[in-house]
Amino acid sequence: MLLLPLLSLSALWGFVLNLTMGDAQSLLRANTLYDTLGVTSTDLGLQLQAERVRSAEALTTRELTEVLGGQRARTDKSVADFRQAVTDAGGAIGDDLRRPLDNLNMALDRLALIRSDIDNGISSRLAGLTEYNRVLDAIFQLYDHLITVSDLEIFQQASSLQAMGMAREYIAREHALVIGALADGRLTPQETAAFTEYAASRKFLHSRGLAGLDVTLRRPYEQIFATEPFLTFATMESRVIKTGTPPPDADGWHAAVDKLTGRLDDLGKTSSDTLAARTSDAATGTVVEIAVAGGLGLIAVLASIIISVRFGRRLAGELAGLRAAAVELSQRRLPDIVARLRKGEDVDVRKEAKAIKVSGSAEITDVARAFGYVQHTAVTAAVGQAALRHGVGQVFLNLARRKQGLLHRQLALLDAMQRRTHDPDRLEELFRLDHLTTRMRRHAESLIVLSGAAPGRAWRKPVPVIDIVRAAVAEIEDYTRVSVETMPPGAIEGTAAADVTHLLSELVENATIYSPPDTVVQVRGDMVSNGYAIEVEDKGLGLPATEYARFNALLAAPPEFDLADSDRLGLFVVATLAQRHGIKVLLRRSPFGGTTAIVLVPRSLVTEQSALEAAGGDGKAALPSRTRKKALAVVSSGTHAGLPRRVRQANLAPQLKESEPEPAAEQPASEQPASEQPAERSPDEVRDLFSAFQRGTQRAREEASQEGPVSKGDA
């Protein structure tokens, strides 16, 4: 938060410093260019002007004199000095000077060709002078680009001096034409037109230059223009334009021009030195301003950084304390309170919702106070929700207990009615009612499980796995579609037998509901290294992989039951029962296209067959539930009208008998009288007994149909 303003301030300071440094560098660069390119190019221009005058005489007389040769040597030396100055300028020459320098170098390279044409008599007088003019034009184009200062006042004075220098060049051009004309006494019409153009340009540039110069630089020029040499020159200039002939007084022309150009050259040098001094002073002043402004700006930036760092550290410390308090609230205190509420513990809102103590600025304390309000509201809401859930759970539990008591009474009543009933059709109807009651009991137990309590059914001794599976199958509606395959011997602790039975019945019922009615649900099991694995496989449509992943996550870590999610009630019951006993339940796609539910009972709940037999059982208990076969199970204690009499729970495993009491001390089976010891039957005996019963029932019905209806007294 504090870094962004500091960066912005530093960037602004750097930007301003760069601008001012740019101005200083521009002034210093202009001074460097003047000391190198400016001085040497000025001398080069003067030498070219002198050579142009001598060449005008040679073009007229066609004679090469020693004076011309000496002037050419001086020009060549000036060219060499200029090119050396270009090298000395180095980095001061920017991209803006590259092109004019290249143009000037190309023009200077043409000097040899220009001189050759003059020496060979190829060029005319005007053509030769024009070639020199082009070289000098390249020099003045370079002058224009040498003015690179950012100071507006200095730039204006430099431009005005440039105009005065160009006017001096036009005087030199007029002089070159007149010198050539004086040699033969005439001016051609083309030369007269050129002279007129030069004079007009000279007058314009003088007016422009004087208008732009300040008083200090303009006054010397005004004084020169008021002197006799300039006035004489102006008079002769006008006469040449009017008559188209050279001035009659050649000596007067030479004297006037020499005096005028000499004074102008001296004044130009003096003015250039004055402007260069101004540029240097401006650069020095700018550097001083930069130093002062940059230093003050740097001090301000450093002070801002120091203050911001100290303030930032204090703010960071306050925020760290607030963050620690918020993290403790969100990650430790509130989850701990919620966990305690889930366990059923009482939570004091005033004690748990303590105020967050944080010192610091008003804003930090306000935020801490707001967090305290949020904490109090959250704890209050959590306690209220827990109370609501507890109340709903108690409602579930009370209703389920009442319903369970009524169902147990109904089962006892049905059992008594089945004992007194000998009509097979009536017995079939009672069995169906008995089976519906058994399923209703399981649903009542589901409410008890969802309320967080444990069902009341439990056994002291281990119960065989096969009996638990059959009991689970018997508690569903479509039990006839379930195929229980042969399972290895094994038993489950009696304390968990009822919950495992309930868990399996939910899975088996789910398999029958979500598979076609003409398919079979297979249940198989096997003893594995980690316990006992039971698989329930259907041949339905299965589920997408994402649904399997979601259901498996719920089974692995069941959340708190949501009253709004009643579609997956059985899944919540399975997850709760599995978590209670450490049972692992996994759903996956079956190779046949349906779903396979794998239940892994941990080793701690599984008893080997040898331990089961040592406990007093042979592992061959009958079907431990109220199935149709159990309802029609028989004993040899008595018959009526040729039909066997049903005795309640005659063939149940001793561990699963519903009415088995929980005695304080169990009497060993070896000490019980022989008449009181129940006779255990093997599955083969039970099957044979059922077959005999079915054959007897069929025979009794045939005899009854032949003899007529049974009288009331016979019943």
QUIMOBEL-V40572 format. One record per residue. N is the residue number from 1. RES is the residue in one small letter. SS is DSSP state (alpha for helix, beta for strand, coil for the rest). Layout:
N&RES&SS  N&RES&SS
//
This chain:
1&m&coil  2&l&alpha  3&l&alpha  4&l&alpha  5&p&alpha  6&l&alpha  7&l&alpha  8&s&alpha  9&l&alpha  10&s&alpha  11&a&alpha  12&l&alpha  13&w&alpha  14&g&alpha  15&f&alpha  16&v&alpha  17&l&alpha  18&n&alpha  19&l&alpha  20&t&alpha  21&m&alpha  22&g&alpha  23&d&alpha  24&a&alpha  25&q&alpha  26&s&alpha  27&l&alpha  28&l&alpha  29&r&alpha  30&a&alpha  31&n&alpha  32&t&alpha  33&l&alpha  34&y&alpha  35&d&alpha  36&t&alpha  37&l&alpha  38&g&alpha  39&v&alpha  40&t&alpha  41&s&alpha  42&t&alpha  43&d&alpha  44&l&alpha  45&g&alpha  46&l&alpha  47&q&alpha  48&l&alpha  49&q&alpha  50&a&alpha  51&e&alpha  52&r&alpha  53&v&alpha  54&r&alpha  55&s&alpha  56&a&alpha  57&e&alpha  58&a&alpha  59&l&alpha  60&t&alpha  61&t&alpha  62&r&coil  63&e&coil  64&l&coil  65&t&coil  66&e&alpha  67&v&alpha  68&l&alpha  69&g&alpha  70&g&alpha  71&q&alpha  72&r&alpha  73&a&alpha  74&r&alpha  75&t&alpha  76&d&alpha  77&k&alpha  78&s&alpha  79&v&alpha  80&a&alpha  81&d&alpha  82&f&alpha  83&r&alpha  84&q&alpha  85&a&alpha  86&v&alpha  87&t&alpha  88&d&alpha  89&a&alpha  90&g&alpha  91&g&alpha  92&a&alpha  93&i&coil  94&g&coil  95&d&alpha  96&d&alpha  97&l&alpha  98&r&alpha  99&r&alpha  100&p&alpha  101&l&alpha  102&d&alpha  103&n&alpha  104&l&alpha  105&n&alpha  106&m&alpha  107&a&alpha  108&l&alpha  109&d&alpha  110&r&coil  111&l&alpha  112&a&alpha  113&l&alpha  114&i&alpha  115&r&alpha  116&s&alpha  117&d&alpha  118&i&alpha  119&d&alpha  120&n&coil  121&g&coil  122&i&coil  123&s&coil  124&s&coil  125&r&alpha  126&l&alpha  127&a&alpha  128&g&alpha  129&l&alpha  130&t&alpha  131&e&alpha  132&y&alpha  133&n&alpha  134&r&alpha  135&v&alpha  136&l&alpha  137&d&alpha  138&a&alpha  139&i&alpha  140&f&alpha  141&q&alpha  142&l&alpha  143&y&alpha  144&d&alpha  145&h&alpha  146&l&alpha  147&i&coil  148&t&coil  149&v&coil  150&s&coil  151&d&coil  152&l&alpha  153&e&alpha  154&i&alpha  155&f&alpha  156&q&alpha  157&q&alpha  158&a&alpha  159&s&alpha  160&s&alpha  161&l&alpha  162&q&alpha  163&a&alpha  164&m&alpha  165&g&alpha  166&m&alpha  167&a&alpha  168&r&alpha  169&e&alpha  170&y&alpha  171&i&alpha  172&a&alpha  173&r&alpha  174&e&alpha  175&h&alpha  176&a&alpha  177&l&alpha  178&v&alpha  179&i&alpha  180&g&alpha  181&a&alpha  182&l&alpha  183&a&alpha  184&d&alpha  185&g&coil  186&r&coil  187&l&coil  188&t&coil  189&p&alpha  190&q&alpha  191&e&alpha  192&t&alpha  193&a&alpha  194&a&alpha  195&f&alpha  196&t&alpha  197&e&alpha  198&y&alpha  199&a&alpha  200&a&alpha  201&s&alpha  202&r&alpha  203&k&alpha  204&f&alpha  205&l&alpha  206&h&alpha  207&s&alpha  208&r&alpha  209&g&alpha  210&l&alpha  211&a&alpha  212&g&alpha  213&l&coil  214&d&coil  215&v&alpha  216&t&alpha  217&l&alpha  218&r&alpha  219&r&alpha  220&p&alpha  221&y&alpha  222&e&alpha  223&q&alpha  224&i&alpha  225&f&alpha  226&a&coil  227&t&coil  228&e&alpha  229&p&alpha  230&f&alpha  231&l&alpha  232&t&alpha  233&f&alpha  234&a&alpha  235&t&alpha  236&m&alpha  237&e&alpha  238&s&alpha  239&r&alpha  240&v&alpha  241&i&alpha  242&k&alpha  243&t&alpha  244&g&coil  245&t&coil  246&p&coil  247&p&coil  248&p&coil  249&d&coil  250&a&alpha  251&d&alpha  252&g&alpha  253&w&alpha  254&h&alpha  255&a&alpha  256&a&alpha  257&v&alpha  258&d&alpha  259&k&alpha  260&l&alpha  261&t&alpha  262&g&alpha  263&r&alpha  264&l&alpha  265&d&alpha  266&d&alpha  267&l&alpha  268&g&alpha  269&k&alpha  270&t&alpha  271&s&alpha  272&s&alpha  273&d&alpha  274&t&alpha  275&l&alpha  276&a&alpha  277&a&alpha  278&r&alpha  279&t&alpha  280&s&alpha  281&d&alpha  282&a&alpha  283&a&alpha  284&t&alpha  285&g&alpha  286&t&alpha  287&v&alpha  288&v&alpha  289&e&alpha  290&i&alpha  291&a&alpha  292&v&alpha  293&a&alpha  294&g&alpha  295&g&alpha  296&l&alpha  297&g&alpha  298&l&alpha  299&i&alpha  300&a&alpha  301&v&alpha  302&l&alpha  303&a&alpha  304&s&alpha  305&i&alpha  306&i&alpha  307&i&alpha  308&s&alpha  309&v&alpha  310&r&alpha  311&f&alpha  312&g&alpha  313&r&alpha  314&r&alpha  315&l&alpha  316&a&alpha  317&g&alpha  318&e&alpha  319&l&alpha  320&a&alpha  321&g&alpha  322&l&alpha  323&r&alpha  324&a&alpha  325&a&alpha  326&a&alpha  327&v&alpha  328&e&alpha  329&l&alpha  330&s&alpha  331&q&alpha  332&r&alpha  333&r&alpha  334&l&alpha  335&p&alpha  336&d&alpha  337&i&alpha  338&v&alpha  339&a&alpha  340&r&alpha  341&l&alpha  342&r&alpha  343&k&coil  344&g&coil  345&e&coil  346&d&coil  347&v&coil  348&d&coil  349&v&alpha  350&r&alpha  351&k&alpha  352&e&alpha  353&a&coil  354&k&coil  355&a&coil  356&i&coil  357&k&coil  358&v&coil  359&s&coil  360&g&coil  361&s&coil  362&a&alpha  363&e&alpha  364&i&alpha  365&t&alpha  366&d&alpha  367&v&alpha  368&a&alpha  369&r&alpha  370&a&alpha  371&f&alpha  372&g&alpha  373&y&alpha  374&v&alpha  375&q&alpha  376&h&alpha  377&t&alpha  378&a&alpha  379&v&alpha  380&t&alpha  381&a&alpha  382&a&alpha  383&v&alpha  384&g&alpha  385&q&alpha  386&a&alpha  387&a&alpha  388&l&alpha  389&r&alpha  390&h&alpha  391&g&alpha  392&v&alpha  393&g&alpha  394&q&alpha  395&v&alpha  396&f&alpha  397&l&alpha  398&n&alpha  399&l&alpha  400&a&alpha  401&r&alpha  402&r&alpha  403&k&alpha  404&q&alpha  405&g&alpha  406&l&alpha  407&l&alpha  408&h&alpha  409&r&alpha  410&q&alpha  411&l&alpha  412&a&alpha  413&l&alpha  414&l&alpha  415&d&alpha  416&a&alpha  417&m&alpha  418&q&alpha  419&r&alpha  420&r&alpha  421&t&coil  422&h&coil  423&d&coil  424&p&alpha  425&d&alpha  426&r&alpha  427&l&alpha  428&e&alpha  429&e&alpha  430&l&alpha  431&f&alpha  432&r&alpha  433&l&alpha  434&d&alpha  435&h&alpha  436&l&alpha  437&t&alpha  438&t&alpha  439&r&alpha  440&m&alpha  441&r&alpha  442&r&alpha  443&h&alpha  444&a&alpha  445&e&alpha  446&s&alpha  447&l&alpha  448&i&alpha  449&v&alpha  450&l&alpha  451&s&coil  452&g&coil  453&a&coil  454&a&coil  455&p&coil  456&g&coil  457&r&coil  458&a&coil  459&w&coil  460&r&coil  461&k&coil  462&p&coil  463&v&beta  464&p&beta  465&v&alpha  466&i&alpha  467&d&alpha  468&i&alpha  469&v&alpha  470&r&alpha  471&a&alpha  472&a&alpha  473&v&alpha  474&a&alpha  475&e&coil  476&i&coil  477&e&coil  478&d&coil  479&y&alpha  480&t&alpha  481&r&alpha  482&v&beta  483&s&beta  484&v&beta  485&e&coil  486&t&coil  487&m&coil  488&p&coil  489&p&coil  490&g&coil  491&a&beta  492&i&beta  493&e&coil  494&g&alpha  495&t&alpha  496&a&alpha  497&a&alpha  498&a&alpha  499&d&alpha  500&v&alpha  501&t&alpha  502&h&alpha  503&l&alpha  504&l&alpha  505&s&alpha  506&e&alpha  507&l&alpha  508&v&alpha  509&e&alpha  510&n&alpha  511&a&alpha  512&t&alpha  513&i&alpha  514&y&coil  515&s&coil  516&p&coil  517&p&coil  518&d&coil  519&t&coil  520&v&coil  521&v&beta  522&q&beta  523&v&beta  524&r&beta  525&g&beta  526&d&beta  527&m&beta  528&v&beta  529&s&coil  530&n&coil  531&g&beta  532&y&beta  533&a&beta  534&i&beta  535&e&beta  536&v&beta  537&e&beta  538&d&coil  539&k&coil  540&g&coil  541&l&coil  542&g&coil  543&l&coil  544&p&coil  545&a&alpha  546&t&alpha  547&e&alpha  548&y&alpha  549&a&alpha  550&r&alpha  551&f&alpha  552&n&alpha  553&a&alpha  554&l&alpha  555&l&alpha  556&a&alpha  557&a&coil  558&p&coil  559&p&coil  560&e&coil  561&f&coil  562&d&coil  563&l&coil  564&a&coil  565&d&coil  566&s&coil  567&d&coil  568&r&coil  569&l&alpha  570&g&alpha  571&l&alpha  572&f&alpha  573&v&alpha  574&v&alpha  575&a&alpha  576&t&alpha  577&l&alpha  578&a&alpha  579&q&alpha  580&r&alpha  581&h&alpha  582&g&coil  583&i&coil  584&k&beta  585&v&beta  586&l&beta  587&l&beta  588&r&beta  589&r&beta  590&s&coil  591&p&coil  592&f&coil  593&g&coil  594&g&coil  595&t&beta  596&t&beta  597&a&beta  598&i&beta  599&v&beta  600&l&beta  601&v&beta  602&p&beta  603&r&alpha  604&s&alpha  605&l&alpha  606&v&beta  607&t&beta  608&e&coil  609&q&alpha  610&s&alpha  611&a&alpha  612&l&alpha  613&e&alpha  614&a&alpha  615&a&coil  616&g&coil  617&g&coil  618&d&coil  619&g&coil  620&k&coil  621&a&coil  622&a&coil  623&l&coil  624&p&coil  625&s&coil  626&r&coil  627&t&coil  628&r&alpha  629&k&alpha  630&k&alpha  631&a&alpha  632&l&coil  633&a&coil  634&v&coil  635&v&coil  636&s&coil  637&s&coil  638&g&coil  639&t&beta  640&h&beta  641&a&coil  642&g&coil  643&l&beta  644&p&beta  645&r&coil  646&r&coil  647&v&coil  648&r&coil  649&q&coil  650&a&coil  651&n&coil  652&l&coil  653&a&coil  654&p&alpha  655&q&alpha  656&l&alpha  657&k&coil  658&e&coil  659&s&coil  660&e&coil  661&p&coil  662&e&coil  663&p&coil  664&a&coil  665&a&coil  666&e&coil  667&q&coil  668&p&coil  669&a&alpha  670&s&alpha  671&e&alpha  672&q&coil  673&p&coil  674&a&coil  675&s&coil  676&e&coil  677&q&coil  678&p&coil  679&a&coil  680&e&coil  681&r&coil  682&s&coil  683&p&alpha  684&d&alpha  685&e&alpha  686&v&alpha  687&r&alpha  688&d&alpha  689&l&alpha  690&f&alpha  691&s&alpha  692&a&alpha  693&f&alpha  694&q&alpha  695&r&alpha  696&g&alpha  697&t&alpha  698&q&alpha  699&r&alpha  700&a&alpha  701&r&alpha  702&e&alpha  703&e&alpha  704&a&alpha  705&s&alpha  706&q&alpha  707&e&alpha  708&g&coil  709&p&coil  710&v&coil  711&s&coil  712&k&coil  713&g&coil  714&d&coil  715&a&coil
//
